[in-house]
Amino acid sequence: MCIRAYWATYGETHSNKWIERVIRDFYNHERILKEVTESNRDWGGYFVAVEKEKVVGAAGGGMIDEGVGELFVIYVDPARRNEGIGSKLLDSVTKQQKEEYGAKKQWVSVQKGNMKGIPFYESKGFKFQYENVPKEYPTYIKLRHSREI
Ligand SMILES: CC(C)(COP(=O)(O)OP(=O)(O)OC[C@H]1O[C@@H](n2cnc3c(N)ncnc32)[C@H](O)[C@@H]1OP(=O)(O)O)[C@@H](O)C(=O)NCCC(=O)NCCS
């Protein structure tokens, strides 16, 4: 699901080489298996939306500083967007960060131009703070957003 959602999100704006690298690094079976079985302060594990034994959405985050959490990943099956699944996933990650780790603030990174992600974050009260230009891929700018939680 993450692989399909990643292609659907970045297929038009990012090179195939970039997408294939991200998928290889983050969405390989070994890494996902490890990430669904562990949960700690730095990585709270994957929250998944499941319907008839099929994963239709996934999200996860962790603490990056005292009282500060971050949403590291969120995807909803491209055919199931705008049904409220993403909101529930974000709520679950946020609840974990607030209740288990005392988060008062939450960050998220989003690729500049990702109009499938930015409006969602804005509707949840995230505000743009600054942009990050990666040295090795200066065209793929990351926007940092945060909100009080
Ligand atoms: C971002 C994403 C996880 C949101 O999940 P979702 O299930 O579609 O979102 P919801 O149905 O819960 O929508 C929640 C709110 O966001 C708004 N929203 C979501 N996508 C929007 C869009 N493209 N344009 C405008 N508003 C949007 C909805 O109107 C809704 O607002 P409301 O709560 O005020 O009614 C999902 O669309 C997705 O997988 N996008 C592609 C992947 C991606 O960009 N991930 C983020 C990478 S950093």
The ligand as an SDF file (V2000), in Angstrom:
LIG
                    3D

 48 50  0  0  0  0  0  0  0  0999 V2000
   -2.6420   13.0860    3.0220 C   0  0  0  0  0  0  0  0  0  0  0  0
   -3.5360   11.8530    3.2340 C   0  0  0  0  0  0  0  0  0  0  0  0
   -2.8380   10.8850    4.1680 C   0  0  0  0  0  0  0  0  0  0  0  0
   -4.8490   12.3270    3.8790 C   0  0  0  0  0  0  0  0  0  0  0  0
   -5.6740   11.2020    4.1440 O   0  0  0  0  0  0  0  0  0  0  0  0
   -7.2130   11.2290    3.7490 P   0  0  0  0  0  0  0  0  0  0  0  0
   -7.8450   10.0020    4.3050 O   0  0  0  0  0  0  0  0  0  0  0  0
   -7.3250   11.4520    2.2960 O   0  0  0  0  0  0  0  0  0  0  0  0
   -7.6850   12.5280    4.5390 O   0  0  0  0  0  0  0  0  0  0  0  0
   -9.0900   12.8180    5.2330 P   0  0  0  0  0  0  0  0  0  0  0  0
  -10.1910   12.2270    4.4130 O   0  0  0  0  0  0  0  0  0  0  0  0
   -9.0120   12.3820    6.6420 O   0  0  0  0  0  0  0  0  0  0  0  0
   -9.1320   14.4000    5.0910 O   0  0  0  0  0  0  0  0  0  0  0  0
   -8.9650   15.2150    6.1870 C   0  0  0  0  0  0  0  0  0  0  0  0
   -9.0320   16.6690    5.8300 C   0  0  0  0  0  0  0  0  0  0  0  0
   -8.0600   17.0490    4.8720 O   0  0  0  0  0  0  0  0  0  0  0  0
   -8.6860   17.7190    3.7870 C   0  0  0  0  0  0  0  0  0  0  0  0
   -8.0010   17.3050    2.5730 N   0  0  0  0  0  0  0  0  0  0  0  0
   -7.4080   16.1130    2.3560 C   0  0  0  0  0  0  0  0  0  0  0  0
   -6.8350   16.1100    1.1310 N   0  0  0  0  0  0  0  0  0  0  0  0
   -7.1030   17.3160    0.5880 C   0  0  0  0  0  0  0  0  0  0  0  0
   -6.8030   17.9190   -0.6570 C   0  0  0  0  0  0  0  0  0  0  0  0
   -6.0860   17.2900   -1.6000 N   0  0  0  0  0  0  0  0  0  0  0  0
   -7.2340   19.1840   -0.8790 N   0  0  0  0  0  0  0  0  0  0  0  0
   -7.9480   19.8370    0.0680 C   0  0  0  0  0  0  0  0  0  0  0  0
   -8.2540   19.3170    1.2590 N   0  0  0  0  0  0  0  0  0  0  0  0
   -7.8460   18.0790    1.5090 C   0  0  0  0  0  0  0  0  0  0  0  0
  -10.1080   17.2490    3.7990 C   0  0  0  0  0  0  0  0  0  0  0  0
  -10.9590   18.2090    3.2320 O   0  0  0  0  0  0  0  0  0  0  0  0
  -10.3800   17.0590    5.2730 C   0  0  0  0  0  0  0  0  0  0  0  0
  -10.6580   18.2850    5.8910 O   0  0  0  0  0  0  0  0  0  0  0  0
  -11.6690   18.3550    7.1320 P   0  0  0  0  0  0  0  0  0  0  0  0
  -11.1140   17.4250    8.1940 O   0  0  0  0  0  0  0  0  0  0  0  0
  -11.6010   19.7930    7.5140 O   0  0  0  0  0  0  0  0  0  0  0  0
  -12.9760   17.8960    6.5860 O   0  0  0  0  0  0  0  0  0  0  0  0
   -3.8910   11.1380    1.9250 C   0  0  0  0  0  0  0  0  0  0  0  0
   -4.6180   11.9870    1.0860 O   0  0  0  0  0  0  0  0  0  0  0  0
   -2.6920   10.6240    1.1690 C   0  0  0  0  0  0  0  0  0  0  0  0
   -2.3070    9.4570    1.3090 O   0  0  0  0  0  0  0  0  0  0  0  0
   -2.0860   11.4900    0.3250 N   0  0  0  0  0  0  0  0  0  0  0  0
   -0.9780   11.0890   -0.4890 C   0  0  0  0  0  0  0  0  0  0  0  0
    0.2170   10.7380    0.3160 C   0  0  0  0  0  0  0  0  0  0  0  0
    0.8270   11.9260    0.9980 C   0  0  0  0  0  0  0  0  0  0  0  0
    0.9080   12.9890    0.4290 O   0  0  0  0  0  0  0  0  0  0  0  0
    1.2310   11.6940    2.2190 N   0  0  0  0  0  0  0  0  0  0  0  0
    1.9070   12.6980    2.9620 C   0  0  0  0  0  0  0  0  0  0  0  0
    3.3640   12.6140    2.6490 C   0  0  0  0  0  0  0  0  0  0  0  0
    4.2460   13.7470    3.6650 S   0  0  0  0  0  0  0  0  0  0  0  0
  1  2  1  0
  2  3  1  0
  2  4  1  0
  2 36  1  0
  4  5  1  0
  5  6  1  0
  6  7  2  0
  6  8  1  0
  6  9  1  0
  9 10  1  0
 10 11  2  0
 10 12  1  0
 10 13  1  0
 13 14  1  0
 14 15  1  0
 15 16  1  0
 15 30  1  0
 16 17  1  0
 17 18  1  0
 17 28  1  0
 18 19  1  0
 18 27  1  0
 19 20  2  0
 20 21  1  0
 21 22  1  0
 21 27  2  0
 22 23  1  0
 22 24  2  0
 24 25  1  0
 25 26  2  0
 26 27  1  0
 28 29  1  0
 28 30  1  0
 30 31  1  0
 31 32  1  0
 32 33  2  0
 32 34  1  0
 32 35  1  0
 36 37  1  0
 36 38  1  0
 38 39  2  0
 38 40  1  0
 40 41  1  0
 41 42  1  0
 42 43  1  0
 43 44  2  0
 43 45  1  0
 45 46  1  0
 46 47  1  0
 47 48  1  0
M  END
$$$$
